[in-house]
Each structure stands twice: as structure tokens, then as C-alpha cells.
């Protein structure tokens, strides 16, 4: 496995591999890898000749009061895990390399970024769209892999890639969960014991929604209210949003017809957790 | 010469040519080709295996009161001229193909687009950066050619390509002029006889600046004032701006040290004309 820190070196090396006819699978991450990331790397390994994993904690997608500085980092551990899962290359650029002095270009997806997480994290998806565009231009993947855990992110990137005519495929892989249902996240390590024991309530509320829909309920207000009641039974939980939206344009639905994204963000103590479920379709 | 109207067909065809090891030179235009465009096509012909010319009058870069609808179009004439200058492919997409329903992704270069023409044409460079990104992703050129006539545009695109790590080179070619010095432009055809006879004053003012600098003058206020006086001698002329700026960040200079961009926009009757000259460097 090779590790590249310089953009030009990574770009040049991968380009030469592509010119030999090798296909490139790409897994962009912020590091501190968990089973969710590793499932993407393993899938990329199955379908591509060259598997590139990037590790970059992207300052442009964190708000001023968010946890950019405290975001967990452990390159040695990530190297070991990425190699064991089949990565050929780790691309690990510096912040100065990615955003040099005078940097001033941004990619912005408009409408769908103003909903769900976009409301409480202004500028977040602009930072995501910009770094992903840059990484795509450096790595030039045939297929890029994202986790459904960040469903809105996956939808935004898919929309961006389509709108900008990027010549690649976006694959969105299922959420990987802890045994009690909590969606895996690098930030879960910050949860106190008490918070950790409350955290599966997000998944429980999604399962409740699933059962309601299975029993024939289509009224999204009723489903949301039942989810709300369940979550509020946990004292430390404060709901940021519960959304049942159209899977393409993320507009809220009154009734579920075919496809829908059920997504929520909940603060458990100081930590903001997200989770989601898709019914009747896929991203 | 081939003409592609469908994005996927153009993208697929060019991709296959690249996989054969052929280099791609690209000249993006809004059509109604003149000698300025043709000089770019000829240069692309010299340096590349495959020469692609795009023709697309991009609504996103016109303001609501600008001349999008009246912009001259003549595909038959453009075909003939492009072929004669060495083009292999004309890419001629539709507005619906480029901006389908629900389109919502934009590329924005910030600081340098707020100066010079950016002041009187808000949103213009966002439209330019977006369409050029899309065209680059479709054509995937090794080298893209732009005219120095639109100096700020060339500087914005070069900055964007660098910032977003696009894997291509930007070449900026000299301004092509009419015998009396007027810079060639598709919009020159709209000038009345009277306006046309006043129009070379832009170039005359740049030559005046050149002479002042040659004789040792470095004070940009003095140069601008002399240019202003000359332009105001034409009754129908109204100055939009005269700028002497740093060639990289487009900030106004008090004194000329090494490199500088001398640029101006002047309304002659109803028409807004631009011209520029670079001293001591190149874009």
C-alpha cells in the first residue's frame, strides 16, 4: 500500500495507472475509520483494479462552533485498517496543500442543501461539494463510494456529479450499525455511558416508522409524531429535525406514495447524532 | 468533422479517443466565430491530436438586462469556419441538455470575480465558471484555449482550474484586432457606423498607457487620467472602468512595479466594449 501526501504525486501516479487501463475505486473519508468505511473499501476492492482511500478532515465543512479541532485522528490505525480491507493507496493531503493561500473557488449545490442538516449546518454542504470535487479531480475515479449514513450528503454529491457532468459513478452503501442498532460514526466515541445507552433511540424510532408504514400508515405527520414521542421518552434527547421527504429533491411529503427518505438528527447530551432509513427506493 | 449535440455522445466519443492515447485540445466558444476564435482553433490544431470546439450561448452568464436573446447565432457559418481552421469536433449542446429541470449546482470563484467586469456584471463569472467546469468534465481536454480579450475571464478560469485541481492546462492567446486596433468581438457587428468609428479609442488609450510606461511613468493615477481624457474626447463614450491591477489577484495598483493588467470597459452608444493590455508578464 502506498501513502501519498502530495497532491501532484497522487494525481500523477493514479493517472498513469488509469492509462494502463486500470479502473479506480475511490473512498473519500475524514479518517478514524470504522466498519462503515471498511465496508466501502471492501466493496471498492471487489469492483475495481485500484482502490484509493483519502483521509482529510476538511475544515471547510465544519461550522465555526463545530468540532473541527477535536475531530478524532489516528493515521497509524487508519493505515492498518485500510490495508487490511484492501486499499492500494491512502491519499493524505495537508490542509495547506488543499487550501493554499489565496484559495477562492467553491462548488455549491443550492436547493437540496437548504433542507434537513443544511438548515442547522449552513455552509456545510458547500464545504463538502468543494472538497469532493477537488478529490474527484485528483483521483479521477470510475466509481466513488459513500455511506448511506450521511444520506443527504450522498444525495447532494450524486446531484452535483450529475449537474456538473462528472464522468464517474456514485455508489451508496448500506448503513453499518452496532449490535444495538446505533449507526456507526467516528463521533460515537465521544458519547458518555449514559448518552451511549440513549443513542439507539434514533434507530428505534426508524423501526417504529417502518412498522407503521408496513401496517399501512401513509400519513407522515402521524409517523413523525409517533417517532417524536418515542425519542422524547429519553430525557437527554433533543430533536433537531425529523423529516420524511422525497428521495430526489428532499421536499417534505404529506403522504408516502412510493419512495421516501426518513431522516432525523437528535442531540443526545452535547452530541448531535443522525440516522435515516429509505423506503421504496434507493439513492 | 463531427457535430455532437448530445452530451453523453460527445463525452463517450472523446473518452474513447483519449483511451487510444490521443491528446485533446479544447476551444470553448459562444459561436459567431471571428478571427480571435479561429486563432485559438489553429493553435489547438498545432498542439493536439483531437481539436474540440464547443458552441453554446450560456444563459447563466448573462444578466437579466443583457443581450442573451439577441446574441448572434449562425451555426452553418461557424461550422465552415471551424472546419477550415482545423476543428475535428463541434460540440453544440442544447440549453435543456446543459441545464435540465432541477439543475442546481454552481461553481463560484470569489475575490477576483468581484473586481473589474464583475462589478457591473454580478453573477456573470459564476455562470462562466459553472459552464466551463461542465464543459471540461464533458470534453476532458489536455489543453484548453482562451483569448486574452476576456482577460479577467482567463484569469478566473486559470484560478478555478488550479483551485479545483483540474488536470489540464489553460493557454491564453493574444488579442486579435481589426486593422484600426479594435479588438475582435462577436458583438462588434451591433455597432453603428458612428460607434464603430469611435470604438478604436479603447485601443488608442491602451497605446497611450504603453507609451507613458515606456517613458518611465509608474504612477497609475496619472496613466488612468491620461487614458480617461483621451476617451472622453469621443462624445458617445462613457467609461465603465479603467483599471491597472495586479495580474494575479486583480487588486488595483498605485504604482506599476513589474507585472500589471491594464483593462477597461467603455460604453460606446448602447454597446459595452472591453479591451486590455498586459505589461511585464502574462496570464
Interface residues (C-beta under 8 A of the other chain):
Chain A: X7 X11 X15 X19 X21 X102 X103 X104 X105 X106 X107 X108 X109 X110 X111 X112 X129 X130 X133 X134 X137 X138 X140 X159 X160 X163 X164 X165 X166 X167 X248 X249
Chain B: X7 X11 X15 X19 X21 X102 X103 X104 X105 X106 X107 X108 X109 X110 X111 X112 X129 X130 X133 X134 X137 X138 X140 X159 X160 X163 X164 X165 X166 X167 X248 X249
